Amino acid sequence: MRIGIIGYGSMGRMITEKIAASVVLNAGDIFVANRSKEKLQNVPEGVIACENIIDAAKNSDIIFLCVRPVDLKSVLSEIAPSLSAKSFVVSLNGSITFDMLSKVFSGKIAKVIPSVTAEVDRSQTLVCYNDSVEEKDKQDLEGLLRTFGNVIELPENEIGMGSELVSCMPGFIASIFDVLCTSAKKHTSIPDDQVVKMVLQTMCATGDLMLSKDMSFEDVVTRVATKGGITEEGTKVVYEGFPNTTDLLFEKTLEKRKLTAEKAKETFEEE
């Protein structure tokens, strides 16, 4: 199996580096291409830096398209004549539907949504497939994706909300805990960086505790927030005030996702 990675920005670079460092594929079976060739100067040892995107596509069985939504149609249109019935195209954009992509390429297509947590091999990577993809194709792709985390298959109509929960969530979590730490700093002389580390370590440990012990959020709250205690006072505030914020968060992000999809559709419908 050989793979092509078109677009060597942060996501294309991450996928290249993770797969090249794994044992699932030889570095020489990875072909990368980017419009700006300067970015290809530091590809991992053994990985093939191609002269153009067509070379990367025609030499590969699985082709990752790690490009901006606005560029996806033009890139796919350019490589489509070089693809065969065996070619397996993987789009890293959740807003562009299989129906849109099939107007340019009618073969095997998957959509993949990694998370920034892939950097520490803990991505919850989403994947969905069109009807042309066979079981062997799924196994091959998911074997690659597991080099940087877990793989979750969802139907295409759930990729949007799924993206909120795994791809966008690190940003949501970071912003929530940024606000929490900023507020905490007003009430203590503990150094700012120590406040952040204390909260981050506790956050990570709480997640690990819940996963390893199969605990629910309610289990943790019950365990820590004893009746009439200090923690109970804080959890009451969260449950009373925070739901409105989170409802608004998802309303805003899903509306933005809808608008992005509509704009992408217009691009694919242009002649």
C-alpha positions as CSV (number, residue, x, y, z in Angstrom):
1,M,0.0,0.0,0.0
2,R,1.2,3.5,-0.9
3,I,-0.3,6.8,0.3
4,G,-0.3,10.3,-1.1
5,I,-0.7,13.4,1.1
6,I,-1.6,16.5,-0.8
7,G,-1.3,19.7,1.2
8,Y,1.6,19.9,3.7
9,G,0.2,22.3,6.3
10,S,-0.2,21.5,9.9
11,M,-2.6,18.5,9.4
12,G,-0.8,17.1,6.3
13,R,2.5,17.3,8.1
14,M,1.1,15.6,11.2
15,I,-0.3,12.7,9.3
16,T,2.9,12.3,7.3
17,E,5.1,12.3,10.4
18,K,2.9,10.0,12.4
19,I,2.6,7.4,9.7
20,A,6.3,7.6,8.7
21,A,7.3,7.0,12.3
22,S,5.0,4.0,12.6
23,V,5.6,0.4,11.5
24,V,2.5,0.2,9.4
25,L,4.2,1.7,6.3
26,N,7.6,2.3,4.9
27,A,8.6,6.0,4.6
28,G,9.3,5.3,0.9
29,D,5.7,4.4,0.3
30,I,4.5,7.9,1.4
31,F,4.3,10.6,-1.4
32,V,3.7,14.2,-0.4
33,A,3.0,17.3,-2.5
34,N,2.3,20.9,-1.8
35,R,1.8,24.0,-3.9
36,S,4.6,25.8,-2.1
37,K,7.6,23.4,-2.4
38,E,9.4,25.2,0.4
39,K,7.3,23.4,2.9
40,L,8.5,20.1,1.7
41,Q,12.2,20.7,2.6
42,N,11.8,19.1,6.0
43,V,9.7,16.0,5.2
44,P,10.6,12.9,7.3
45,E,13.6,10.9,6.0
46,G,12.7,8.5,3.3
47,V,9.3,10.2,2.4
48,I,9.1,11.1,-1.3
49,A,8.5,14.8,-1.9
50,C,6.8,15.0,-5.3
51,E,7.1,17.7,-8.0
52,N,3.4,18.2,-8.2
53,I,0.1,16.9,-6.9
54,I,-0.5,14.7,-9.9
55,D,2.6,12.7,-9.2
56,A,1.5,12.2,-5.6
57,A,-1.9,11.0,-6.7
58,K,-1.0,8.6,-9.4
59,N,1.7,6.9,-7.3
60,S,-0.7,6.3,-4.4
61,D,-3.5,3.9,-3.4
62,I,-4.9,6.2,-0.7
63,I,-4.8,9.9,-1.3
64,F,-5.3,12.3,1.6
65,L,-6.5,15.8,0.6
66,C,-5.3,18.1,3.3
67,V,-6.3,21.4,1.7
68,R,-8.6,24.3,2.4
69,P,-12.3,23.8,1.5
70,V,-12.0,26.6,-1.1
71,D,-9.2,24.7,-2.8
72,L,-10.6,21.2,-2.6
73,K,-12.6,21.2,-5.8
74,S,-9.7,22.5,-7.9
75,V,-7.3,20.0,-6.4
76,L,-9.6,17.1,-6.9
77,S,-10.4,18.2,-10.4
78,E,-6.7,18.3,-11.2
79,I,-5.8,14.9,-9.9
80,A,-9.1,13.1,-11.0
81,P,-7.8,12.1,-14.5
82,S,-4.8,10.4,-12.8
83,L,-7.0,8.3,-10.5
84,S,-8.3,4.8,-11.2
85,A,-11.2,2.7,-9.9
86,K,-8.9,1.4,-7.2
87,S,-7.9,4.9,-6.0
88,F,-9.2,5.8,-2.5
89,V,-9.6,9.6,-1.9
90,V,-9.7,10.8,1.7
91,S,-11.0,14.4,2.4
92,L,-10.1,16.1,5.6
93,N,-13.0,18.5,5.4
94,G,-16.3,17.6,7.1
95,S,-18.4,20.3,5.4
96,I,-18.0,19.1,1.9
97,T,-20.4,16.2,1.3
98,F,-19.9,13.0,-0.7
99,D,-22.5,14.3,-3.2
100,M,-20.4,17.4,-3.9
101,L,-17.2,15.3,-4.2
102,S,-18.8,12.8,-6.5
103,K,-19.4,15.5,-9.0
104,V,-15.7,15.5,-9.6
105,F,-14.7,11.9,-8.6
106,S,-17.2,9.1,-8.6
107,G,-15.0,6.4,-6.9
108,K,-14.1,5.5,-3.3
109,I,-14.2,8.4,-0.9
110,A,-13.9,8.8,2.9
111,K,-14.0,11.9,5.1
112,V,-11.7,12.0,8.1
113,I,-11.7,14.4,11.0
114,P,-8.6,14.2,13.3
115,S,-8.1,16.1,16.5
116,V,-5.1,18.2,17.5
117,T,-4.6,15.6,20.2
118,A,-3.1,13.4,17.5
119,E,0.1,15.2,18.4
120,V,0.2,13.0,21.5
121,D,-1.3,10.0,19.8
122,R,-4.7,10.4,21.5
123,S,-6.8,11.7,18.6
124,Q,-10.5,10.6,18.5
125,T,-10.5,10.5,14.7
126,L,-13.8,10.5,13.0
127,V,-14.4,8.7,9.7
128,C,-17.2,8.1,7.3
129,Y,-17.4,6.4,3.9
130,N,-19.3,6.6,0.7
131,D,-21.0,3.5,-0.7
132,S,-18.1,2.6,-3.0
133,V,-15.7,1.9,-0.2
134,E,-15.2,-1.8,0.6
135,E,-14.3,-3.4,3.9
136,K,-10.7,-3.9,2.9
137,D,-10.4,-0.2,2.2
138,K,-11.8,0.7,5.6
139,Q,-9.3,-1.7,7.3
140,D,-6.4,-0.1,5.4
141,L,-7.4,3.4,6.2
142,E,-8.2,2.8,9.8
143,G,-4.9,1.0,10.3
144,L,-3.2,4.3,9.2
145,L,-5.4,6.5,11.4
146,R,-4.8,4.4,14.5
147,T,-1.1,5.4,14.4
148,F,-2.2,8.6,16.2
149,G,-5.3,7.6,18.2
150,N,-8.7,5.9,18.2
151,V,-11.0,5.7,15.2
152,I,-14.7,6.4,15.4
153,E,-17.0,5.6,12.4
154,L,-20.0,7.8,12.1
155,P,-22.7,8.3,9.4
156,E,-22.1,11.3,7.2
157,N,-25.0,13.3,8.7
158,E,-23.4,13.1,12.2
159,I,-19.9,14.2,11.2
160,G,-20.8,17.9,12.0
161,M,-21.8,17.3,15.6
162,G,-19.1,14.7,15.9
163,S,-16.5,17.3,14.9
164,E,-17.8,19.6,17.6
165,L,-17.2,16.8,20.2
166,V,-13.7,15.7,19.2
167,S,-12.1,18.2,16.7
168,C,-13.4,21.5,18.1
169,M,-13.6,20.3,21.7
170,P,-9.9,20.8,22.6
171,G,-10.5,24.5,21.7
172,F,-13.7,24.6,23.8
173,I,-12.1,22.9,26.7
174,A,-9.0,25.2,26.6
175,S,-11.2,28.3,26.5
176,I,-13.4,27.1,29.4
177,F,-10.4,26.3,31.6
178,D,-8.7,29.5,30.6
179,V,-11.7,31.4,32.0
180,L,-11.8,29.2,35.1
181,C,-8.1,29.8,35.8
182,T,-8.3,33.5,35.1
183,S,-11.1,33.7,37.7
184,A,-9.2,31.6,40.2
185,K,-6.1,33.8,40.0
186,K,-8.2,36.7,41.4
187,H,-8.5,34.9,44.7
188,T,-5.0,33.5,45.3
189,S,-1.3,34.4,45.4
190,I,-0.3,31.1,43.9
191,P,1.8,31.8,40.7
192,D,-0.2,31.9,37.5
193,D,1.7,29.1,35.8
194,Q,1.2,26.9,38.9
195,V,-2.5,27.5,38.9
196,V,-2.7,26.4,35.3
197,K,-0.6,23.3,35.8
198,M,-2.7,22.3,38.9
199,V,-5.9,22.6,36.9
200,L,-4.6,20.9,33.8
201,Q,-3.1,17.9,35.8
202,T,-6.4,17.6,37.7
203,M,-8.4,17.8,34.5
204,C,-6.3,15.1,32.8
205,A,-6.4,12.8,35.9
206,T,-10.2,13.2,36.2
207,G,-10.6,12.1,32.6
208,D,-8.3,9.1,33.1
209,L,-10.1,8.2,36.3
210,M,-13.5,8.3,34.6
211,L,-12.3,6.2,31.6
212,S,-10.4,3.6,33.7
213,K,-13.2,3.2,36.3
214,D,-16.1,3.6,33.8
215,M,-17.4,6.5,35.9
216,S,-20.1,9.0,34.7
217,F,-19.9,12.7,35.2
218,E,-22.6,12.3,37.9
219,D,-20.5,9.6,39.6
220,V,-17.6,12.1,40.0
221,V,-19.8,14.9,41.2
222,T,-21.4,12.6,43.8
223,R,-18.0,11.3,44.9
224,V,-16.5,14.8,45.4
225,A,-19.5,17.1,46.2
226,T,-20.6,15.8,49.6
227,K,-24.0,17.0,50.8
228,G,-23.7,20.4,52.3
229,G,-20.0,20.7,51.4
230,I,-17.9,23.3,49.6
231,T,-17.8,21.4,46.3
232,E,-21.5,21.1,46.2
233,E,-21.8,25.0,46.3
234,G,-19.6,25.2,43.2
235,T,-21.3,22.5,41.2
236,K,-24.7,24.1,41.9
237,V,-23.4,27.3,40.2
238,V,-22.1,25.3,37.2
239,Y,-25.4,23.4,36.7
240,E,-27.5,26.5,37.1
241,G,-25.5,28.9,34.9
242,F,-23.4,27.0,32.5
243,P,-26.1,25.2,30.4
244,N,-27.2,28.5,28.7
245,T,-23.5,29.1,27.7
246,T,-23.1,25.6,26.2
247,D,-26.5,25.7,24.4
248,L,-25.4,29.0,22.8
249,L,-22.0,27.5,21.9
250,F,-23.4,24.7,19.9
251,E,-26.0,26.9,18.3
252,K,-23.3,29.2,17.1
253,T,-20.9,26.6,15.9
254,L,-23.4,24.4,14.1
255,E,-24.9,27.5,12.4
256,K,-21.3,28.4,11.3
257,R,-20.9,24.9,10.0
258,K,-24.1,25.1,8.1
259,L,-23.0,28.3,6.4
260,T,-19.6,26.8,5.6
261,A,-21.3,23.8,3.9
262,E,-23.6,26.1,1.9
263,K,-20.6,28.1,0.7
264,A,-18.7,24.9,-0.2
265,K,-21.7,23.7,-2.1
266,E,-21.7,26.9,-4.2
267,T,-18.0,26.3,-5.0
268,F,-18.7,22.8,-6.3
269,E,-21.7,23.9,-8.3
270,E,-19.7,26.5,-10.2
271,E,-18.7,25.5,-13.7
